[in-house]
């Protein structure tokens, strides 16, 4: 029985990975910031904070390590440094315990010239996973009943106000939650290394994405077309006074650098077909 260790295991992707691997007969060790109210049968949970040194017992006997934990904001620490230093400590312990492969869950937003803090942090962490056996996975926007997409859907159910820059023409690439869990399993099975982007090869522009998401929940969007500077200022004000919109300043900075990433080679290596955005939304509606 193979043993896998997953950080961020009470997050949306992490919890789905725990359920997937446990269902498929793996021994799963889960590192969580808070104990989940509903625990997956067969998964061993351990309280862990990225600011602390990981215990050696977490890694003993582990074959594969998936680092999916990510701190967005932290009142006590510099979140940027915390994510990097936390990954360094985890990798050092992984190496000490002889783990076969380290897998980092990054993002298509990761790039050298990223403007968003999220994209910059992911890119900085990627540089740590430099062993010849390491794998860096760059998924598109994960569509499922949790995570960032669920937050977006929740907002759109309450408010239709959506700011757009450049007419909302930025190309978006998505992946269904079931497709990314399968892709990660395939990456392990085929022993892929290096940087592997995972998302639908089909793009949808930002404006059309909001339109079909709104259609899927029975509402209509109200778009605000403004230059980047004005929208960024508007979001700065709304976020300062506690008003949440469908797009944040972080999202806006990410959108400004968004570009198409060819994932066809990755999908061919994995021998899988992932759902496009519309197919993913239909699957979610029927689940």
N, C-alpha and C positions, 0 to 999 in steps of 0.2 A: 504494500500500500504506500503510495507516494504521499509525502507530507508537504503542505503548503502553508506559508505564513502570509497574512494579508493585513496591512495597516489601513486605517480609515475604514474599518470593517463595519461600522454602524452608519456609514454614509450610504448614499444611494447606490453607487456602483459597487462599493466594497461589500455591502450586505447581499447584493445580487450575486457577486462572485462567491461569497461564502456558501450561499444556498446552492449554487450551480456545482461547485466542486464537491460539497458534502453529498449531494444527490448522486454524483457520479463516482462515489466510493473513495474519495480522497480523505486523508486525515487533515483537518483544517484547524489552524491556530489563528485566532482573530485578535488583533490589537485595537482597542477602542478607547476613545476619550471618556465616554460615558457608557455604562452597561445598558444595552438595548432592552426595552420592556419585553419585546418578543424575540426570543433567541432561536436560532436555527438548530434543529436537532443534529447532534453529532459534531457541533462546532465548539471548540474550547475558547472561551473569551478571557482576555487579560486586559486590565486597565493600563493605559499607557499614555504618556504625554510627550509630544515631540521635543519639549524643552528638557526632558530627562534622558539619562543614559539607559538604553534598553537592557533588560536582564538577559544574561547569556542563555538562560533556560528557554527563552522564547525561540531561539534559533537552533537549539540542539536537535539534531536529527532531521532538520528541515531540508528538503530538496529544492524547493522554489520559493522565492520571496517576491511578493508583489507589493510595491509601495504606492498606495492610492491615497494616503493621508495628505491633507493640505489645509493649512491654517490661513484663512482670509484676513481676519482681523483679530488682534489679541491685545487686550488692555495692558498687559504686563510686559510684553515683549515686542521687539521689532519683528513683525510677521515675516518680512522679507528674509532677514537673517535666520529667524527661527526655522523656516522651511529648509533652508540650505544646511544649517548646522544639524538639524534633526536627521536629514537624509545622510549626512556624513557619518553620524554616530551609528545609524542603522546599518549602513554599508560596511563600516569597520567591524561590527559584530558579525555580520553575515560572512565576511571574509574569514574572520577568526574561527567561525564554526564550519567552514567548508561548504557553504550552500552552493549548489550547482549553477543556479542562474538567478540573477536579480532582474526584476521587471519594473520599470518606472512608468506609471500612467501619467503621461504628459498631455499635450493638447495641440491641435492644429494652430492655436494661437501662439505657440512657442516659436520664436524667431529672433535672430540677432538684433534686428531693428524694431522689436516690439515696443509699443507705446504704453500699453496697459501694464499695470503691476503684475497681473496674473500671467501674461505672456512672458514678461521679463523673468519672473520667478521660476516658471516652468523651464525656461531656456537655461537659466543658471543651474538648476538642479540636474538637467540633462547632462551637463558637463561632468558631473560626478560619476555617472554610469558609463565608465570608459573601459571596463574590462572587456576582453574579446568575447566573453560569453554573455555580457549584459544585453538587455533588450529595452528599448525606449519605444513605447507605444503612443502614437499621437491620434487620438480619436477626434471625430467631429463632434458637433453638439449631440449629446446623448438624449434620445427621446424615450420617455418612460413615465411611470407614475411616481416620480420623485425627482430630487435634484433641482437643478436650475430650470429645467423645462417645466416642472410642476409649479415652481414659483411663478414663472412667466404666465402659465395658463391661469393660475389663481388670480393674478393681477388683471388679466384680460377679461375674466368673468365679472370683475368689479368695475373696471374702467376700460374704455375703448381708446383712450388718448395715447397715441404712439408717435414720438418724435422721429423723423427720418432725416438723414443727411444724404446729399447727392442723389435724391430721389429714391433712396432705398435700393440702389442697384448692386450693392455688395453681394458677392456670391457666397451662399451658405451651403455647407455640407453636413449632413446629419447621419446618425446611426442609431438603430433601435437597440434598446438595452439587451435584448436576447442575442442580437447579432454580435455585440462587442464581447459578451461573455464567451460565446462560441469562438470568436476570433482569438481571444487570449488563450483558450484551451488549445486551439490549433497552433498557435505560436510556440507553445511549450512542446506539443507533440512533434512539430517539425524543427524544433531547436533553432528558431530564427534569432538573429542577433542584429545589433545596430538600430537604426531608426526605421520604424514601420508605421506609416500613416494608415489609419483605418476609418473609412467613411464611405458613404455612397459615392459612386463616380458621377452621379447626376447632381447638378447644382440647382439651387433655387434662389432667386434674389431675395434680399431682406424683406422688401415690401410684400412680395408674393407669399413668403413664409408666414408673415403675420396674418395675411388674408386667409390662408387655408387653415391656420390654427384657430382663428376666430370662427371660421365656418364649422370647424369640427366641434366647437362648444356652443354653437348657435348664437353668435353675436357678430356685430359688424365693427370693423376698426375705424377710428377717426384719426387720420394722419395729419401731423404738423410738419410742413416742409419749410425748413429754415437752414441757413448756413451753419457750418460746424461750430464756429465761435459763439453764435447766439444760443444754439442748443446746449453747448457745453456750459455756458454761463447760467442758462435756465436750470439745468440739472444740478449745478452747484448750489443754487438757491433752494431748489425743492428738497435736495438731500440734506441741506443744513437745517431746514425747518421740519424735517421728518416726513416729507411727502414722497411716496414711492411711485415711480413710473415704470413702464415696461422696459425702458432703457436707462442704464446708469451711466455715470461718467466713465467707469471702467469699460462698460460695453461699448461706449462711443469710441473710446481710444482703440479698442480691439477691432471695431468695424472699420476704422480708418485704414488699418493695415491688412484687412482681410483680402485674401486672394485664393484662387482655385489651386488645389493640391491634387495631383494625379495619384489616385489610390489603386489604379487598375493592376499595377505590378504586384502590390501587396496582396490584393484579393486573389490574384492568380496563383501566387505562391501558397496561399492558405487553402486554395480550392473551395472558396465559399462565395455565395452571392448575398449581398446585403440589401435590405429593403431601401427604397428611396424614401423621401420625406412623406409623400402621400400614402405610400404603402405602410409606413411605420405608424402614421396617425390612424389609419384604418384598423391596423392590428391592435392598437391601444384601445380604440373604441369598442372592439369586439372582445377584448380580454376581460 
